[in-house]
Structures are given as structure tokens and as C-alpha cells.
């Protein structure tokens, strides 16, 4: 069993300000840390950073104190970056669940400007609160790895210029989310983006690398319009191609309408995440998922490492 020791607990009352070490913190589900500016009902309620990484960084001349990287918990003896998302932490009288590794750095902090890098974007992790409790320096943190047979996680990314501006109500995202939840998936995020390939690439990388989602489905941007760049953005972030899924969606959709041949959607793998492009209409999204969901679980189990390849007898 992997354990570590909390070296410091830190909070900040305002976003954008450096966190300061405090005696103890109180955490609550659906909120995070009482009195911390980043509290809220989202997946990044508590940030954690390995003390060993901070110590090594300081030995290179950073000379920063606890909380300087925006971390809430500084823990010695645990390399958080090596843990899978979904790991649980028993610490103090509370329980946390890891939801994301690293984060995008939108504006370089003073540490980055002085050292040329900051370790939080690639070494820090985030967690949500599962059980209310208190955490203080000196508390032991115990890591519980996720159940290999836990439900698959999924995210939905909708590509719509008008939807992203609030000019049109999105119906394909909720349709996809409902269908996935009915199939037993835990839908962790639904994101609406304009038809901008760079924005899509950023989100696909975050969901695959940071959140380690098992399945990402996109909706929209697969047609012939010049703004339809979803397949190109998806292929740009792929490690491997998985063309059979997209081909099967087109084949089955052709039984319903010949215009299905005009869909350019692709299906690929990034790391251990499967990414599948779906059409933009709610009806086509539901139909497409109906075609593939029964067969996806085996492929996702192989990606997760809980099933092996097997030949059909």
C-alpha cells in the first residue's frame, strides 16, 4: 500500500494569488476546501503536488515556499504523476478522488519567468472531495488504486459555432450523454466548442492525457463545409488509427440515408483513450451510438489492460 505524509496544506482567498500555508483545511463534497477561492462543484477542487518534486526544483535555485505553485496539499513520498486518474486518497478524516493530471498554463507565473519552467502544469494533480473531513500537516495520505473493473468514463465534445456562442441550444451533446449513461458510462464532461481545430486539439489532448477518459465522442464538424475540421483535428492528435469504428457507423447509416456517405468522421486512439467522431444532429448521434456501443467495451477493456486480444472461434 502506497502512503505519504502531508507536509503542508495551503489556501488562497482570491484566484490568481499565491496560496499560503495554514494549520488545517476542511473539505466538503461538491465544493472542495472551505475558504479557498477555487472551491466549487467541479473536478478540480483540490490540487496536490509531490514534496519531492518541489524539493528537487528548489535545489536548482527556485527557492519557493509551500503554496507557491498554487497547490493545496504538499505530500512527501507520493509521485502523483505516476498514478492513474481515479485513484483515491484517504487523508486526515477526508477522502479525495484524483480527476486530472497537470493543467494548461495560460499565463506564465513569476516562477516560470525566473526559472524558465513551472512544475505544477506537468507534475501537479487535481482531485474532487468524496468524503467531508479535515486535513492537516503531518497527516498520513494513503493511495487506493482504482478498481480495474470500474465503469468506463466518457466525455462529449460538441463542435458548433452558434452553440458555443449561445445562439442555438445544443441538443446533440445531451443526447450523446444520455445514451452513454444508459450504457453504463460515467460522463465526466460535456464541452461545446466553436468549429476551431486548434481548440478541439487542445481539448482532446486534455481529456486523453490529463483526465485519462476512456472514450471521447465528438459531435459535428464532419461534413464538407470549409469550417468542418473535426476529422483533421482528431487525426492530428492521434497515436494510432482505429478506422473500423467510423467505417461501421457510415455503413450502418447508409442503410438509413445515402447522404451518410458524405460524413468524414474518423475514429482514433490517443494513449489509452478512444476518440470517435459522430455527426452533428441529435438523431444521427443517437443512431451512431446505438450501432457501436455494444462492441466498444471489449476494445476499451484492451486499452485499459483488463482484457486481452482474442481470435473469433
Backbone bond lengths (Angstrom), bond angles and torsions (degrees), N, CA, C in turn:
res aa  C-N    CA-C-N  psi(-1)  N-CA   C-N-CA  omega(-1)  CA-C   N-CA-C  phi
1 X - - - 1.470 - - 1.530 109.02 -
2 X 1.307 116.81 130.39 1.461 121.58 -178.27 1.523 110.28 -86.73
3 X 1.333 115.75 129.37 1.459 120.38 178.21 1.519 110.04 -134.27
4 X 1.317 115.36 158.34 1.451 122.36 176.46 1.517 109.20 -144.88
5 X 1.328 115.83 178.63 1.457 121.40 -179.32 1.519 110.09 -124.48
6 X 1.322 116.60 130.25 1.456 121.30 178.25 1.527 108.52 -70.75
7 X 1.327 116.30 120.12 1.464 121.76 179.22 1.526 111.50 -89.26
8 X 1.349 116.65 -30.90 1.468 120.06 -179.06 1.516 109.78 -160.68
9 X 1.330 116.21 149.96 1.470 122.66 170.65 1.529 106.88 -120.15
10 X 1.316 117.08 135.04 1.465 121.36 -170.79 1.522 110.91 -135.72
11 X 1.323 116.26 147.82 1.463 122.21 177.28 1.525 109.83 -141.95
12 X 1.314 114.97 164.17 1.468 121.46 172.14 1.517 108.24 -140.69
13 X 1.320 117.03 138.10 1.459 121.29 -177.05 1.520 112.20 -80.17
14 X 1.351 117.14 -22.57 1.452 121.09 -179.30 1.519 109.94 -128.13
15 X 1.335 116.55 142.43 1.461 120.90 176.14 1.525 109.48 -66.73
16 X 1.327 115.18 144.92 1.447 119.94 179.27 1.508 114.10 87.09
17 X 1.337 117.18 -2.40 1.466 120.67 178.11 1.520 109.52 -108.08
18 X 1.319 115.82 153.80 1.459 120.89 -178.54 1.518 110.56 -68.21
19 X 1.331 116.25 138.59 1.460 120.19 178.69 1.529 110.05 -76.00
20 X 1.316 115.56 149.90 1.456 122.33 -179.74 1.525 109.62 -119.22
21 X 1.342 115.42 142.40 1.458 120.21 178.54 1.527 110.57 -66.84
22 X 1.328 115.74 136.73 1.461 122.11 178.00 1.525 108.29 -127.23
23 X 1.340 115.72 170.75 1.466 119.79 -175.97 1.513 111.55 -68.45
24 X 1.327 117.36 -44.74 1.454 121.65 179.72 1.518 109.44 -158.55
25 X 1.324 116.61 162.27 1.459 122.00 176.38 1.520 109.36 -127.32
26 X 1.325 115.17 154.26 1.467 121.91 175.42 1.522 107.57 -115.74
27 X 1.329 116.93 128.08 1.468 121.47 -177.05 1.516 110.47 -116.63
28 X 1.345 115.30 147.79 1.460 121.54 -178.83 1.523 110.51 -135.94
29 X 1.346 118.94 143.12 1.460 121.28 174.32 1.527 111.21 -59.48
30 X 1.308 116.36 149.77 1.465 123.88 178.66 1.525 112.81 64.06
31 X 1.321 116.57 12.93 1.463 119.85 179.00 1.520 112.64 -143.10
32 X 1.310 117.71 -53.57 1.446 121.08 -175.25 1.511 111.35 108.07
33 X 1.338 116.51 -132.75 1.460 121.76 -173.64 1.521 110.61 -94.66
34 X 1.314 116.70 126.47 1.468 120.55 175.55 1.533 109.16 -61.10
35 X 1.331 115.63 130.86 1.451 120.20 176.57 1.510 115.40 84.15
36 X 1.332 118.27 -1.40 1.463 120.35 178.67 1.525 110.03 -98.49
37 X 1.329 116.09 139.60 1.470 120.92 -173.90 1.517 112.86 -65.31
38 X 1.324 118.31 -20.23 1.464 120.64 -175.71 1.528 112.40 -96.14
39 X 1.335 116.78 10.71 1.455 119.50 176.66 1.517 111.07 -65.95
40 X 1.304 116.47 152.89 1.464 120.86 178.83 1.509 110.65 158.28
41 X 1.319 116.14 171.00 1.459 121.83 -178.66 1.524 109.28 -87.78
42 X 1.339 115.62 73.70 1.451 121.36 178.71 1.517 108.18 -148.07
43 X 1.339 116.77 -177.40 1.462 119.37 -170.42 1.522 113.63 -88.00
44 X 1.326 118.69 -7.38 1.466 120.61 -178.98 1.531 110.17 -112.56
45 X 1.326 115.76 61.95 1.460 121.08 -176.56 1.518 112.74 -82.19
46 X 1.318 117.45 -34.75 1.461 122.55 -177.60 1.525 108.75 -133.59
47 X 1.325 117.17 130.66 1.471 121.10 177.41 1.519 109.78 -105.17
48 X 1.330 115.44 141.80 1.460 121.23 -177.38 1.526 109.98 -130.48
49 X 1.319 116.06 144.68 1.461 122.05 -179.38 1.527 108.81 -142.25
50 X 1.309 115.91 141.06 1.461 120.78 -179.81 1.528 110.47 -74.19
51 X 1.324 116.48 127.56 1.460 121.80 177.85 1.527 110.61 -59.38
52 X 1.330 116.24 -35.39 1.459 120.52 -178.52 1.535 110.95 -63.28
53 X 1.331 117.25 -35.28 1.467 120.90 178.03 1.526 110.56 -70.21
54 X 1.331 116.00 -40.04 1.465 120.15 178.20 1.528 109.96 -64.62
55 X 1.331 116.75 -43.41 1.461 121.55 -179.49 1.525 110.46 -59.90
56 X 1.341 116.83 -45.54 1.469 120.74 179.76 1.522 111.16 -64.02
57 X 1.331 116.41 -37.77 1.470 121.16 179.30 1.524 110.30 -67.17
58 X 1.311 116.27 -40.37 1.468 120.23 178.49 1.524 112.07 -66.34
59 X 1.319 117.06 -32.10 1.466 120.66 178.52 1.525 111.88 -66.83
60 X 1.327 114.97 -16.81 1.471 119.94 176.81 1.523 111.53 -90.59
61 X 1.343 116.32 1.68 1.458 119.75 174.55 1.505 115.69 109.74
62 X 1.334 118.63 8.46 1.469 120.13 -177.91 1.530 111.51 -70.22
63 X 1.349 115.51 -43.02 1.470 120.90 178.04 1.529 112.62 53.60
64 X 1.326 116.16 54.03 1.459 120.79 179.14 1.522 109.85 -110.14
65 X 1.321 115.92 153.43 1.451 121.77 179.63 1.513 112.19 -96.09
66 X 1.323 115.59 178.00 1.458 120.95 178.68 1.528 110.22 -60.67
67 X 1.326 116.18 135.44 1.456 121.71 178.10 1.510 114.67 91.80
68 X 1.342 117.38 -8.00 1.468 120.48 -175.47 1.512 112.64 -65.11
69 X 1.320 117.48 -26.90 1.460 121.22 -179.10 1.531 112.36 -91.58
70 X 1.327 116.12 1.95 1.456 120.22 -178.31 1.515 113.00 87.46
71 X 1.337 116.65 14.97 1.464 120.43 -177.89 1.526 110.61 -86.21
72 X 1.335 115.81 145.29 1.461 121.47 175.86 1.520 112.56 -88.36
73 X 1.335 116.13 -39.62 1.459 120.72 -179.36 1.527 109.54 -121.51
74 X 1.319 115.70 128.33 1.464 122.21 173.28 1.522 106.12 -108.19
75 X 1.342 116.15 119.20 1.461 120.19 -171.22 1.531 110.60 -124.80
76 X 1.313 116.30 128.35 1.457 121.76 177.98 1.525 110.14 -91.08
77 X 1.342 116.32 137.39 1.455 120.83 173.66 1.513 115.43 95.95
78 X 1.342 118.80 -0.16 1.464 121.99 179.74 1.525 108.69 -128.86
79 X 1.329 116.67 123.50 1.465 121.64 174.62 1.526 107.01 -93.99
80 X 1.324 116.31 92.48 1.465 121.54 -171.56 1.526 112.57 -60.42
81 X 1.327 117.13 -33.66 1.467 120.18 -175.52 1.520 112.34 -62.25
82 X 1.323 117.37 -24.75 1.467 120.62 -177.87 1.517 112.78 -84.97
83 X 1.332 117.44 -6.83 1.461 121.14 -177.93 1.520 110.85 -87.76
84 X 1.333 117.99 147.93 1.461 120.01 176.16 1.519 111.92 -77.31
85 X 1.319 116.08 146.54 1.456 120.44 172.29 1.531 108.38 -58.20
86 X 1.311 116.07 139.33 1.458 121.27 -174.65 1.518 112.15 104.73
87 X 1.344 116.77 -12.74 1.468 120.04 175.23 1.523 109.58 -61.22
88 X 1.328 116.61 143.29 1.464 121.18 178.66 1.523 110.01 -107.87
89 X 1.319 114.89 148.24 1.458 121.39 179.84 1.527 109.58 -121.18
90 X 1.329 116.75 119.17 1.454 121.97 171.91 1.522 106.60 -94.04
91 X 1.324 117.34 114.18 1.461 120.69 -174.32 1.520 109.06 -145.22
92 X 1.340 116.31 130.92 1.461 119.30 -173.39 1.509 109.34 58.85
93 X 1.324 116.45 -129.51 1.469 120.53 175.48 1.523 111.19 -106.00
94 X 1.334 117.01 13.64 1.460 122.22 -175.61 1.529 111.27 -110.69
95 X 1.325 114.99 168.28 1.461 122.08 173.80 1.524 108.65 -134.55
96 X 1.334 116.03 131.81 1.456 122.80 179.73 1.522 109.60 -120.71
97 X 1.332 115.96 158.10 1.464 120.26 173.78 1.527 109.05 -128.80
98 X 1.307 116.73 127.07 1.458 122.70 -178.13 1.527 110.34 -69.57
99 X 1.334 115.85 130.85 1.465 120.77 -174.48 1.520 114.05 -120.47
100 X 1.323 118.21 -17.28 1.467 119.52 -176.22 1.519 109.94 -160.44
101 X 1.338 114.94 144.14 1.456 121.79 173.69 1.520 108.31 -106.81
102 X 1.325 117.27 126.09 1.459 121.73 176.54 1.509 112.68 68.86
103 X 1.330 115.10 179.95 1.456 121.31 177.48 1.522 108.61 -162.30
104 X 1.322 114.73 159.01 1.461 119.29 176.83 1.521 109.42 -76.29
105 X 1.331 116.17 134.65 1.460 121.35 178.09 1.526 108.72 -93.44
106 X 1.333 116.61 106.92 1.471 120.64 -175.99 1.527 111.94 -79.14
107 X 1.311 117.31 -36.56 1.460 120.58 179.68 1.520 108.34 -137.30
108 X 1.312 116.34 126.89 1.453 120.23 -175.20 1.523 111.48 -67.18
109 X 1.334 115.03 130.00 1.456 121.52 -177.83 1.529 110.25 -80.40
110 X 1.328 115.41 177.27 1.459 120.63 -179.92 1.525 111.24 -62.77
111 X 1.338 116.53 -34.17 1.459 120.13 178.90 1.523 110.36 -63.26
112 X 1.325 116.62 -44.20 1.466 121.02 179.68 1.528 110.46 -62.80
113 X 1.312 116.35 -44.06 1.458 120.13 -178.36 1.532 111.71 -64.05
114 X 1.335 116.37 -30.84 1.458 119.60 -179.57 1.524 112.25 -85.73
115 X 1.355 116.87 -37.93 1.461 120.82 -173.57 1.527 114.35 -103.49
116 X 1.346 115.83 -14.19 1.464 119.00 -177.64 1.510 113.81 86.21
117 X 1.322 116.85 -1.30 1.464 121.92 176.29 1.522 109.11 -163.42
118 X 1.336 114.56 166.10 1.462 121.87 174.84 1.513 106.55 -137.86
119 X 1.323 118.22 134.23 1.464 119.88 -172.51 1.525 113.77 -81.22
120 X 1.340 117.90 -20.32 1.464 119.19 -175.87 1.533 113.32 -60.33
121 X 1.344 120.60 -41.51 1.461 119.82 -177.36 1.525 114.82 -60.89
122 X 1.353 117.62 -25.95 1.467 118.14 -179.07 1.522 114.18 -119.29
123 X 1.341 118.51 -10.84 1.462 120.95 179.04 1.531 113.08 -111.18
124 X 1.326 117.33 -24.17 1.454 120.41 -178.80 1.519 112.24 -77.43
125 X 1.321 116.34 156.49 1.465 121.64 175.70 1.521 108.70 -132.27
126 X 1.325 114.99 166.95 1.462 121.09 -179.06 1.521 109.81 -127.48
127 X 1.329 114.42 154.31 1.464 119.76 -177.61 1.515 110.44 -144.45
128 X 1.327 114.77 158.91 1.457 121.91 172.11 1.520 108.30 -109.28
129 X 1.320 116.35 157.06 1.463 121.04 -177.85 1.523 109.74 -89.06
130 X 1.318 115.77 125.15 1.464 121.02 176.01 1.521 112.09 -97.24
131 X 1.346 116.36 -35.97 1.466 120.93 -177.43 1.522 109.37 -133.04
132 X 1.328 116.29 130.66 1.464 121.67 179.81 1.525 110.87 -65.53
133 X 1.342 114.91 143.70 1.448 118.49 177.14 1.515 112.85 175.33
134 X 1.327 115.83 -174.59 1.463 123.02 -179.71 1.527 109.48 -110.94
135 X 1.341 115.45 146.39 1.458 122.15 177.57 1.524 107.56 -133.64
136 X 1.333 116.38 134.98 1.457 120.78 -179.18 1.524 109.80 -140.13
137 X 1.325 115.60 160.49 1.458 120.35 175.04 1.522 109.52 -58.69
138 X 1.324 115.46 137.82 1.457 120.99 -177.29 1.509 113.85 97.87
139 X 1.337 117.96 -16.34 1.467 121.05 178.23 1.527 110.57 -67.39
140 X 1.315 115.44 148.21 1.465 120.80 175.00 1.524 109.08 -84.44
141 X 1.331 116.47 139.98 1.463 122.34 174.64 1.521 108.53 -113.85
142 X 1.317 115.90 123.41 1.464 122.07 179.84 1.523 109.72 -108.90
143 X 1.332 116.47 131.21 1.462 122.34 -179.07 1.524 109.59 -95.62
144 X 1.336 117.03 129.08 1.459 122.87 173.40 1.530 107.22 -117.21
145 X 1.323 116.28 115.06 1.464 120.55 -178.01 1.528 110.37 -69.98
146 X 1.333 117.21 150.36 1.466 119.94 -176.81 1.526 112.77 -66.33
147 X 1.318 115.82 150.99 1.461 123.00 177.19 1.529 108.91 -64.14
148 X 1.339 119.07 125.53 1.465 121.04 179.89 1.528 112.90 -57.92
149 X 1.321 116.81 -26.45 1.468 120.95 -177.01 1.533 112.90 -101.36
150 X 1.328 116.06 21.31 1.465 120.35 177.87 1.531 109.89 -65.81
151 X 1.338 118.25 160.30 1.474 120.49 177.24 1.521 111.47 -59.30
152 X 1.328 116.19 149.29 1.460 120.67 176.20 1.522 109.74 -70.07
153 X 1.314 115.32 146.95 1.464 120.46 174.27 1.512 110.15 -99.45
154 X 1.324 115.93 153.13 1.467 120.95 -178.65 1.519 109.77 -144.51
155 X 1.314 115.32 155.41 1.461 122.62 173.73 1.519 108.07 -135.08
156 X 1.325 116.01 148.76 1.466 122.76 179.93 1.517 108.34 -117.96
157 X 1.320 116.74 128.22 1.459 121.87 177.75 1.527 108.13 -120.42
158 X 1.318 116.12 118.75 1.465 121.96 -178.86 1.528 109.16 -102.75
159 X 1.330 116.62 129.96 1.456 121.97 177.34 1.519 108.96 -104.64
160 X 1.332 115.63 111.13 1.463 120.74 -178.08 1.515 109.50 -159.47
161 X 1.330 117.18 117.56 1.462 120.47 177.58 1.520 110.91 -60.77
162 X 1.331 116.19 -49.16 1.466 119.92 -178.29 1.526 111.36 -70.19
163 X 1.315 117.51 -39.02 1.455 120.53 -179.95 1.518 111.88 -64.09
164 X 1.344 117.07 -39.18 1.461 120.28 -179.42 1.522 112.29 -68.01
165 X 1.341 116.57 -23.33 1.460 121.22 178.69 1.529 112.61 -93.37
166 X 1.325 116.88 -2.62 1.454 120.82 -178.22 1.513 113.34 78.16
167 X 1.338 117.25 14.40 1.463 121.22 -178.83 1.525 111.88 -85.77
168 X 1.328 116.02 -12.97 1.461 120.21 177.31 1.520 108.97 -146.39
169 X 1.312 116.75 135.36 1.455 121.20 179.03 1.514 109.91 -70.75
170 X 1.312 115.78 128.18 1.460 120.01 178.26 1.521 110.20 -81.55
171 X 1.318 116.20 128.81 1.459 121.05 177.46 1.527 112.11 -115.04
172 X 1.337 116.64 -20.50 1.468 119.01 -177.62 1.527 111.73 -71.82
173 X 1.350 117.27 -36.41 1.458 120.47 178.55 1.518 112.78 -61.72
174 X 1.346 117.98 -53.04 1.468 119.43 176.75 1.532 112.78 -60.35
175 X 1.334 116.95 -35.63 1.466 120.17 178.89 1.524 110.52 -63.17
176 X 1.340 115.96 -44.89 1.462 119.83 178.63 1.522 110.97 -64.95
177 X 1.339 116.72 -44.08 1.451 120.39 -179.82 1.515 112.63 -60.68
178 X 1.328 115.97 -43.20 1.466 120.20 179.42 1.526 111.10 -62.84
179 X 1.325 116.51 -44.35 1.460 120.43 -178.95 1.535 110.82 -64.08
180 X 1.322 116.91 -40.35 1.462 120.67 179.67 1.531 111.18 -67.45
181 X 1.324 117.04 -41.96 1.462 119.67 179.06 1.524 111.08 -65.03
182 X 1.324 116.85 -38.01 1.464 120.29 177.30 1.523 111.10 -63.04
183 X 1.345 116.35 -27.94 1.464 120.90 179.29 1.526 112.19 -86.89
184 X 1.338 117.42 1.61 1.451 121.08 175.40 1.516 115.65 98.52
185 X 1.331 117.97 5.57 1.463 120.93 178.45 1.527 110.34 -80.84
186 X 1.328 115.98 149.57 1.456 121.65 169.89 1.524 107.46 -94.67
187 X 1.315 117.11 108.08 1.461 121.26 -178.71 1.529 107.88 -82.87
188 X 1.332 117.26 109.84 1.456 121.15 -172.88 1.526 112.84 -91.23
189 X 1.327 117.41 -22.68 1.462 119.70 -179.82 1.526 111.20 -154.79
190 X 1.341 115.67 146.85 1.457 122.76 166.25 1.520 106.92 -128.41
191 X 1.327 116.16 123.59 1.463 122.22 -174.65 1.529 109.02 -121.90
192 X 1.325 116.84 135.40 1.466 121.80 174.86 1.523 108.28 -112.09
193 X 1.330 116.00 124.64 1.454 121.98 -177.45 1.525 110.81 -125.54
194 X 1.334 117.96 154.78 1.459 119.89 168.81 1.521 109.02 -70.60
195 X 1.322 117.45 166.51 1.464 121.14 179.50 1.525 110.15 -76.11
196 X 1.315 115.17 65.70 1.460 122.35 -179.97 1.528 108.61 -119.76
197 X 1.337 118.10 114.19 1.471 120.00 -174.64 1.522 114.35 -59.69
198 X 1.329 118.46 -36.11 1.460 119.59 -178.32 1.528 110.91 -66.81
199 X 1.327 116.76 -39.23 1.467 120.00 177.55 1.524 110.52 -64.36
200 X 1.325 116.45 -39.99 1.462 119.50 179.25 1.522 110.94 -66.33
201 X 1.310 117.69 -43.34 1.465 120.40 178.93 1.524 110.93 -59.38
202 X 1.326 116.40 -42.16 1.473 120.35 179.30 1.523 111.15 -60.61
203 X 1.332 116.70 -45.14 1.460 120.34 -178.39 1.525 112.21 -69.27
204 X 1.322 117.52 -39.15 1.463 119.98 178.73 1.526 110.98 -64.29
205 X 1.318 117.23 -40.36 1.466 120.67 176.87 1.530 110.72 -63.61
206 X 1.333 116.45 -43.58 1.466 120.08 -179.21 1.520 111.04 -63.53
207 X 1.326 116.58 -45.16 1.457 120.06 -177.04 1.532 111.87 -68.14
208 X 1.339 116.88 -36.13 1.461 120.15 -179.44 1.522 112.13 -80.06
209 X 1.324 116.96 -46.20 1.464 120.66 -173.83 1.523 112.59 -86.38
210 X 1.336 116.37 -45.91 1.450 120.56 -176.26 1.513 113.72 -81.97
211 X 1.321 116.39 -48.84 1.459 119.66 -177.44 1.528 112.81 -91.14
212 X 1.326 116.61 -13.14 1.466 122.48 178.15 1.529 112.22 52.16
213 X 1.321 116.02 43.82 1.467 121.49 179.16 1.525 109.13 -68.43
214 X 1.322 117.01 140.96 1.461 120.44 179.80 1.528 112.20 -70.20
215 X 1.338 116.22 -41.06 1.462 120.89 -175.73 1.519 110.03 -136.75
216 X 1.325 116.08 130.76 1.460 121.86 171.62 1.522 107.42 -119.01
217 X 1.324 116.63 124.97 1.461 120.31 173.16 1.518 108.15 -112.67
218 X 1.324 115.89 135.28 1.454 121.21 175.25 1.517 108.98 -107.15
219 X 1.310 116.07 152.77 1.461 121.74 178.94 1.518 108.74 -130.61
220 X 1.342 115.74 122.81 1.454 119.97 177.21 1.515 113.14 100.17
221 X 1.333 114.73 163.20 1.454 121.13 176.15 1.507 115.00 76.19
222 X 1.344 117.80 22.28 1.466 120.43 -176.81 1.522 112.90 -109.57
223 X 1.338 117.18 6.85 1.463 120.23 -176.59 1.523 113.89 -91.37
224 X 1.339 116.02 -154.22 1.459 122.01 -174.31 1.525 112.99 -98.13
225 X 1.329 118.54 -6.71 1.449 120.34 179.70 1.524 110.69 -60.72
226 X 1.322 116.88 149.38 1.459 120.73 178.15 1.526 111.81 -61.66
227 X 1.333 117.22 -25.06 1.469 120.76 178.31 1.529 112.14 -81.46
228 X 1.331 117.55 -11.69 1.466 121.26 -178.11 1.527 109.88 -81.16
229 X 1.327 115.51 94.48 1.464 121.59 -175.68 1.529 113.21 -121.13
230 X 1.327 116.94 14.04 1.463 119.72 -177.20 1.525 113.17 -59.30
231 X 1.346 119.71 -46.35 1.474 118.31 -179.71 1.525 112.96 -62.07
232 X 1.326 116.47 -39.25 1.464 119.61 -179.09 1.527 111.35 -66.25
233 X 1.336 116.58 -42.01 1.466 120.23 178.66 1.528 110.62 -66.22
234 X 1.322 116.29 -38.34 1.464 120.25 179.49 1.519 111.31 -65.81
235 X 1.327 117.39 -44.94 1.458 120.79 179.06 1.531 111.29 -63.92
236 X 1.328 116.52 -30.84 1.470 120.54 -177.29 1.523 112.22 -67.23
237 X 1.338 118.09 -26.16 1.470 120.39 -179.06 1.524 112.30 -101.77
238 X 1.337 117.45 1.76 1.463 121.28 -173.97 1.523 112.31 -76.78
239 X 1.323 115.48 143.73 1.465 121.76 167.91 1.520 110.33 -90.69
240 X 1.341 114.84 -37.87 1.467 120.24 -178.82 1.522 109.44 -143.73
241 X 1.316 115.21 152.48 1.453 120.84 177.32 1.529 109.80 -89.41
242 X 1.330 117.31 147.11 1.466 122.93 174.43 1.519 107.37 -135.74
243 X 1.342 117.75 66.04 1.464 121.98 -166.75 1.517 115.95 -66.66
244 X 1.338 117.02 -23.08 1.456 119.12 -174.59 1.517 114.19 -59.44
245 X 1.338 117.06 -33.27 1.467 120.21 -177.26 1.528 110.18 -66.91
246 X 1.335 116.64 -48.94 1.469 119.94 178.89 1.521 111.27 -65.08
247 X 1.323 116.23 -37.52 1.472 119.75 179.17 1.526 110.65 -64.50
248 X 1.327 116.57 -39.58 1.461 120.10 -179.66 1.525 111.16 -67.85
249 X 1.328 116.81 -39.70 1.469 119.73 177.01 1.520 110.02 -59.73
250 X 1.332 117.49 -44.89 1.466 120.34 179.05 1.529 111.19 -63.90
251 X 1.343 116.62 -43.96 1.463 120.44 -178.58 1.532 111.25 -60.32
252 X 1.347 116.88 -47.59 1.452 119.67 -179.11 1.533 111.44 -69.56
253 X 1.329 116.24 -35.67 1.463 120.03 179.48 1.522 111.29 -67.12
254 X 1.343 116.72 -29.49 1.464 120.53 178.34 1.527 111.78 -64.46
255 X 1.350 116.23 -22.32 1.464 119.87 176.33 1.524 110.99 -69.66
256 X 1.351 115.90 -19.78 1.459 121.34 -177.34 1.526 112.31 -102.18
257 X 1.316 117.32 -35.71 1.465 121.69 179.17 1.516 109.96 -156.85
258 X 1.321 116.43 135.87 1.460 120.60 -179.73 1.527 111.72 -67.78
259 X 1.327 117.41 -18.85 1.458 120.11 179.71 1.527 112.68 -69.55
260 X 1.327 116.73 -10.50 1.457 119.81 177.26 1.524 111.56 -60.62
261 X 1.350 116.55 -23.27 1.465 119.38 178.19 1.536 112.06 -64.34
262 X 1.328 117.01 -16.64 1.461 121.23 -178.03 1.526 112.75 -86.14
263 X 1.321 117.58 -6.76 1.464 120.27 178.08 1.525 109.91 -74.70
264 X 1.329 116.18 133.57 1.467 121.04 -178.39 1.524 111.80 -107.80
265 X 1.317 117.25 15.38 1.457 121.18 -176.28 1.527 112.93 -57.72
266 X 1.351 116.00 147.86 1.457 122.23 178.32 1.524 109.67 -125.17
267 X 1.325 116.07 168.15 1.466 122.47 175.57 1.523 107.50 -136.72
268 X 1.342 115.60 128.88 1.462 120.70 -173.35 1.525 110.58 -141.96
269 X 1.328 115.07 172.74 1.458 122.36 177.21 1.527 108.72 -122.32
270 X 1.330 116.62 132.26 1.462 122.04 170.13 1.519 107.21 -124.44
271 X 1.317 116.56 116.77 1.459 119.40 -175.18 1.511 110.57 60.38
272 X 1.324 116.94 -118.27 1.460 121.95 177.29 1.526 111.30 -110.79
273 X 1.335 116.37 21.68 1.463 121.83 -178.71 1.521 110.53 -111.86
274 X 1.319 115.99 131.58 1.456 121.89 173.90 1.520 108.88 -94.22
275 X 1.338 117.19 130.53 1.458 122.90 179.46 1.521 108.46 -118.25
276 X 1.330 116.38 125.58 1.457 121.86 -177.00 1.525 109.57 -126.93
277 X 1.337 116.57 125.66 1.468 121.89 175.23 1.520 110.20 -83.53
278 X 1.335 116.72 131.33 1.454 122.80 175.36 1.528 109.18 -118.06
279 X 1.336 117.77 160.02 1.467 120.59 176.26 1.533 110.78 -64.67
280 X 1.324 116.32 175.05 1.455 120.84 -173.21 1.515 116.07 -90.86
281 X 1.335 118.88 -16.95 1.466 119.38 -176.61 1.524 110.57 -85.70
282 X 1.336 117.80 144.75 1.469 120.52 179.32 1.525 112.53 -56.76
283 X 1.331 116.68 -39.95 1.465 120.74 -178.87 1.530 110.53 -63.67
284 X 1.337 116.22 -45.51 1.466 120.24 -179.37 1.523 111.37 -68.10
285 X 1.323 117.17 -33.79 1.468 120.82 176.94 1.525 110.08 -62.73
286 X 1.324 116.94 -47.84 1.464 121.32 -179.73 1.526 110.70 -62.19
287 X 1.335 116.41 -44.80 1.467 120.19 -179.79 1.523 110.72 -62.61
288 X 1.324 116.61 -45.00 1.462 120.53 -177.92 1.520 111.69 -61.50
289 X 1.328 116.39 -44.22 1.462 119.62 179.15 1.517 111.42 -66.10
290 X 1.315 117.32 -36.77 1.461 120.24 176.06 1.526 110.92 -59.66
291 X 1.325 117.04 -36.72 1.458 121.19 -179.65 1.531 112.23 -65.27
292 X 1.326 118.26 -38.05 1.470 120.55 -166.20 1.529 116.14 -109.97
293 X 1.324 118.92 -21.99 1.462 119.69 -169.38 1.529 113.67 -60.55
294 X 1.323 117.56 -37.54 1.465 119.15 -177.56 1.524 112.09 -62.83
295 X 1.321 116.81 -29.20 1.470 120.07 -175.80 1.520 113.89 -98.19
296 X 1.335 117.81 -11.31 1.460 119.81 -175.51 1.518 113.56 -71.62
297 X 1.338 117.27 -30.57 1.462 119.81 -171.63 1.522 112.47 -58.13
298 X 1.323 117.68 -37.73 1.463 119.28 -178.79 1.529 110.48 -65.51
299 X 1.325 116.35 -43.03 1.459 119.66 178.42 1.514 112.09 -63.78
300 X 1.336 116.84 -39.85 1.464 120.24 178.90 1.519 111.37 -68.41
301 X 1.332 117.14 -34.07 1.465 120.25 176.22 1.523 110.65 -65.32
302 X 1.325 117.22 -37.34 1.463 120.60 177.10 1.523 110.28 -65.47
303 X 1.332 117.20 -43.84 1.462 120.81 178.34 1.525 110.98 -62.07
304 X 1.320 116.65 -38.92 1.461 121.20 -179.46 1.521 111.25 -74.09
305 X 1.334 117.00 -23.55 1.459 121.04 -179.86 1.503 114.06 95.11
306 X 1.329 117.51 15.18 1.461 120.31 -178.86 1.516 112.77 -103.98
307 X 1.335 117.67 3.83 1.469 122.03 176.86 1.523 107.17 -145.23
308 X 1.307 116.71 158.27 1.450 121.96 179.49 1.520 109.74 -114.12
309 X 1.339 115.08 158.91 1.465 120.14 175.06 1.515 108.45 -63.71
310 X 1.313 116.10 140.82 1.471 117.76 176.83 1.519 109.18 -144.10
311 X 1.322 115.24 143.34 1.469 119.89 179.44 1.512 109.65 -82.88
312 X 1.330 115.03 150.35 1.468 120.31 178.70 1.527 108.38 -78.34
313 X 1.331 115.31 132.13 1.481 119.96 -179.74 1.505 110.00 -95.92
